[in-house]
Amino acid sequence: MLLDLSGPPANPSSVHWFGQQARHLLTGARQRVATFFNARPEEIIFTSGGTESLNYLLRGLGTKGHVITTAIEHSAVYRTIQSLEAQGLEVTYLPVSLWGAPLSDQVASAIRSDTRAIVLSASNGETGVKIDLEAISLVAEKRGVPLLLDLVAFMGKEPISLPRAVAGFAISGHKFHAPKGIGLLMSRSSLKLAPFLTGGNQEYQRRAGTENLSGILGLAEALKILSESQTEITQHLTDLRKHLEQGLLREIPDIAINGEGPRISNTSNIAFLGVDGETLLMQLDLVGIAVSHGSACSAGALEPSRVLTQMGIDRKTARSSLRLSVGRTNTREEIDLCIERMANIVAKLRKL
């Protein structure tokens, strides 16, 4: 990133020497990113993050025909599809049980002759529950329907191998230690999307605007780290998450893990029965433990988590639930301290 940030501030679209040096850096980063995802460079479109990428993927489809999704998707998917639905797009929202993810036979049953796409998150941002990507991809490939993935919560947590049915996906850099404000959209050439931002010729005339070169370089470097160390990172995250869950289940009575399906390596969504989740979150914050009531984009909402209630979890339990995520810089000692402080706070709150 310092290759760009150390100046002078060069625009990759400029024809002078400084601009061409910036263009060289951009081209190299795009090639490295494309190689990571086994894609062609022209299929990689750099954006400001996951929300923009997902909007591009969905709005680029237009409002004709039919798409398949669920009501537990991230707001960037859920609200965007609702907006398109109001403009005429037909949508099937697959029901999701306590398992926490749609099943491949549900997807198969929902496909129609006019189905434009299947839009799903590889792992849910609040519960961490994963879809059966291989099985759903086989259904999509057999029926000739593009599979569009929200990979934002998945990237950096586990190795990713993209089946042929995946025609597009979105990621956000800050989810795997790249900078905030950078993300990308991968769109196969077979997926015909209308340009999202019009203006200049940047990003193959599909996303106008001067590129965030330092962010792109940071994203490419973060993916390089994953290519070298993802197996070790995943094992570390899994060990920490299991240690956290086992410790909380041992030390705190009347708690339950939300989501029965297999989960991503770093995420737990836990109901602390009889405790108000918002109050617990604030008490934990006071002792240096940062957790969430849901996804960060829905923080501050007065209603209980849409994801949990759509799974069939009652509102009271949903209100008592928190999302706990471990990161690759966390240590076992920090987890032990977290367990101890959470146990003490929950015990005090239940006495009130």
Disulfide bonds with the S-S distance in Angstrom:
none
